[in-house]
Amino acid sequence: MTTPAAMQKYYNVDGSPVAVKGVKQKGFDSQLGGLSTLAFTDHDMVWLAQDWTSENDFFNLTASYLMTGNKQQMVNDMNTFFNPMKASN
């Protein structure tokens, strides 16, 4: 999974930053590509997934948004989901 050949396939799909030497990364060719300028610097983001208590809850709130298209409800649901995690950090 961490060979350059395997990670190249992941990078080619979404352009997420890759720390594996040998993966050819180019420009900002995806929505996530711009993150590569911040990854592994003092400007990178601490992702709260490390404190998630339920992947299922996150899936449900994002699926709900896809079904309803209600942006404000998505914001409210995300805050409800993440606020306890943010408070503990």
C-alpha positions as a Markdown table, in Angstrom:
| # | Residue | x | y | z |
|---|---|---|---|---|
| 1 | Met | 0.0 | 0.0 | 0.0 |
| 2 | Thr | 2.8 | 2.4 | 0.6 |
| 3 | Thr | 4.9 | 1.7 | -2.5 |
| 4 | Pro | 5.3 | 4.6 | -4.9 |
| 5 | Ala | 3.3 | 2.6 | -7.5 |
| 6 | Ala | 0.4 | 2.1 | -5.2 |
| 7 | Met | 0.3 | 5.6 | -3.9 |
| 8 | Gln | 0.6 | 7.0 | -7.4 |
| 9 | Lys | -2.8 | 5.5 | -8.2 |
| 10 | Tyr | -4.3 | 7.3 | -5.2 |
| 11 | Tyr | -2.7 | 10.6 | -6.1 |
| 12 | Asn | -3.8 | 10.3 | -9.7 |
| 13 | Val | -7.5 | 10.0 | -8.5 |
| 14 | Asp | -7.7 | 12.9 | -6.1 |
| 15 | Gly | -4.4 | 14.7 | -5.9 |
| 16 | Ser | -4.1 | 14.5 | -2.2 |
| 17 | Pro | -0.7 | 15.3 | -0.8 |
| 18 | Val | 1.6 | 12.2 | -0.7 |
| 19 | Ala | 4.6 | 11.8 | 1.5 |
| 20 | Val | 5.9 | 8.7 | -0.3 |
| 21 | Lys | 9.1 | 9.4 | -2.3 |
| 22 | Gly | 8.8 | 8.5 | -5.9 |
| 23 | Val | 5.2 | 9.7 | -6.4 |
| 24 | Lys | 5.0 | 12.2 | -9.2 |
| 25 | Gln | 2.9 | 15.1 | -8.1 |
| 26 | Lys | 2.0 | 18.0 | -10.4 |
| 27 | Gly | 0.3 | 21.3 | -9.9 |
| 28 | Phe | -3.0 | 21.9 | -8.3 |
| 29 | Asp | -5.0 | 19.6 | -10.6 |
| 30 | Ser | -7.6 | 18.7 | -8.1 |
| 31 | Gln | -9.7 | 20.3 | -5.3 |
| 32 | Leu | -7.3 | 18.9 | -2.8 |
| 33 | Gly | -4.1 | 19.6 | -4.7 |
| 34 | Gly | -3.6 | 23.0 | -3.1 |
| 35 | Leu | -3.2 | 21.4 | 0.3 |
| 36 | Ser | 0.2 | 20.0 | -0.8 |
| 37 | Thr | 1.7 | 23.5 | -0.3 |
| 38 | Leu | 0.7 | 23.4 | 3.4 |
| 39 | Ala | 1.2 | 19.7 | 4.2 |
| 40 | Phe | 4.1 | 18.9 | 6.5 |
| 41 | Thr | 4.6 | 22.6 | 7.4 |
| 42 | Asp | 3.7 | 24.6 | 10.4 |
| 43 | His | 0.5 | 25.6 | 8.5 |
| 44 | Asp | -1.0 | 22.2 | 8.1 |
| 45 | Met | -4.4 | 21.4 | 9.5 |
| 46 | Val | -5.1 | 19.1 | 12.4 |
| 47 | Trp | -7.9 | 16.9 | 11.1 |
| 48 | Leu | -10.4 | 16.1 | 13.8 |
| 49 | Ala | -11.1 | 12.6 | 12.5 |
| 50 | Gln | -8.6 | 11.4 | 15.0 |
| 51 | Asp | -11.2 | 12.1 | 17.7 |
| 52 | Trp | -14.2 | 10.8 | 15.9 |
| 53 | Thr | -16.5 | 8.7 | 18.0 |
| 54 | Ser | -18.7 | 7.6 | 15.1 |
| 55 | Glu | -17.9 | 7.4 | 11.4 |
| 56 | Asn | -21.6 | 6.4 | 11.0 |
| 57 | Asp | -22.8 | 9.8 | 12.4 |
| 58 | Phe | -20.5 | 11.7 | 10.0 |
| 59 | Phe | -21.7 | 9.5 | 7.1 |
| 60 | Asn | -25.4 | 10.2 | 8.0 |
| 61 | Leu | -25.1 | 13.9 | 8.3 |
| 62 | Thr | -23.3 | 14.2 | 4.9 |
| 63 | Ala | -25.7 | 11.8 | 3.3 |
| 64 | Ser | -28.6 | 13.9 | 4.7 |
| 65 | Tyr | -27.1 | 17.0 | 3.0 |
| 66 | Leu | -26.9 | 15.2 | -0.3 |
| 67 | Met | -30.5 | 14.2 | -0.1 |
| 68 | Thr | -31.9 | 17.5 | 1.1 |
| 69 | Gly | -29.5 | 20.1 | -0.3 |
| 70 | Asn | -30.1 | 22.1 | 2.9 |
| 71 | Lys | -26.8 | 23.9 | 3.4 |
| 72 | Gln | -27.7 | 25.6 | 6.7 |
| 73 | Gln | -28.8 | 22.2 | 8.2 |
| 74 | Met | -25.4 | 20.8 | 7.0 |
| 75 | Val | -23.6 | 23.6 | 8.8 |
| 76 | Asn | -25.6 | 23.0 | 12.0 |
| 77 | Asp | -25.1 | 19.2 | 11.8 |
| 78 | Met | -21.3 | 19.6 | 11.2 |
| 79 | Asn | -21.0 | 22.0 | 14.2 |
| 80 | Thr | -23.0 | 19.6 | 16.4 |
| 81 | Phe | -20.7 | 16.8 | 15.3 |
| 82 | Phe | -17.3 | 18.6 | 15.6 |
| 83 | Asn | -17.8 | 21.1 | 18.5 |
| 84 | Pro | -17.3 | 18.5 | 21.2 |
| 85 | Met | -14.1 | 17.3 | 19.5 |
| 86 | Lys | -12.8 | 20.9 | 19.1 |
| 87 | Ala | -13.5 | 21.6 | 22.7 |
| 88 | Ser | -11.4 | 18.6 | 23.8 |
| 89 | Asn | -8.3 | 19.8 | 21.7 |
